[in-house]
Amino acid sequence: MRRMGRTAARWLLALLTVALGFVIAACYGAMYAFQRGRVVDARSQQGVSNARVECRSDGRTVLAVQAGPDGSFDLDQGMCDEVLVQDADGRYRPQTVPVTSGSFTSVALEPTK
């Protein structure tokens, strides 16, 4: 009987944990929406991997992430006015692009040579 009580308690705890997660996401989801984007080569339109993407607000960097192998990145859009993108290898010129809330941000980097 005790074993059955413990099993039921564990299932109830798991259910409450999942439900609480949904409630928090529903209440605060808009504040924590992500800004998605991609860094590409301006000439070939191929993704630029490992580019540093800085989320900037009022001219200051508040968050920095590294673009994935295909050039994609995710940022917290609630904090960004613009993004500054720099190639890790220095093959491209840095580019600053304004962020439009709720839209996909594409950053085309021009090669240095």
N, C-alpha and C positions, 0 to 999 in steps of 0.2 A: 504494500500500500504506500509506503514511504517513497519507493522508487517511482511509482506512478505520479505522486505529488511533485517530486522534483522534476520529472520530465515535463509535466504540465506547467510548472513555474518557469522552466527554461524556455518553453515555447511561447509563453505569455511575454516574457522579457524580450525575446527576439522580435515578436510582433510589435511591442511597444517601441522598441528601438527603431524599427523600420518606419512605423507610423510617425514618430517624432521627426525623423529625417524628412519625410514628406511635408509635414507641417512647417518646418523651418524653411525648406526650399520654396514652399508656396508663399510664405510671408516675405522672405527676403530675396527671392530669386531675381527680381528686377535690379536690385542693387549689385548683385554679383554676376551680372551678365558678362559674357566674354566678347571681346573684339577679335575677330578672326582675320587673318590676312596671309599674304604670300609675298616673298621677296623673289624677284625674277631678274634675269639679265635683260637689259633693255633691248639688246640686239636679237638674241636668240629666243627670248621668252622662256628659257629654262630656269628652273628653281635654283636659287643660290643657297647652298647649304651652309650651316654654321654661322650665318650672319648674326650680328648682335642687334637686337631690336630693343630700343629704349622707349618706354612710355614716359612722355614728358607732360608736365602740367605747370603752367606759368614759367616756362623756361628751365625748370628743374627736372632731373630724372627721378621718377618715383618708383619705377619698376623696370627691370631689364630681363629679357629672356633671349634664348638662342634659337634661331630658326632651325627647323628639322631638316632632314636630308633632302626633302623636296622643296625647301624654302618656306614652308608653312609655319605660322606662329599663332598663339592665343594670348591675348592681353585682357586685363580687367578694364573694360571700356569706361567705367564710372570715374576713373582717375585720369584718363588721357585726353589732352587737347591735341597732341600731335605725337608722331613717332619719328625717332631718329634711327636710321638704319646704317650700320657700318659693316663692311665685309671684314671678317677676321684675318684674311690674308693680304688685305690692302690692294686687291686687284680692281676694286671698284671705288668710285667717289661716294662719300657719305651723302645720304639723302634724307631730308626732313619732309614729312608729309602730314597734312592735317587729318585728324580722325573724324569721320562722320559716324555718329552714334547709330548702331544697328546695321551698318553696312559692311561689306567685305572690303578690306583695305589692301590694295595691291601697290607694291613699291617696286618700281623699275630702276635698277642701278646701272649707271653708265660706267663702262670700263675706264680705267685710268689711262690706258694707251690705245 
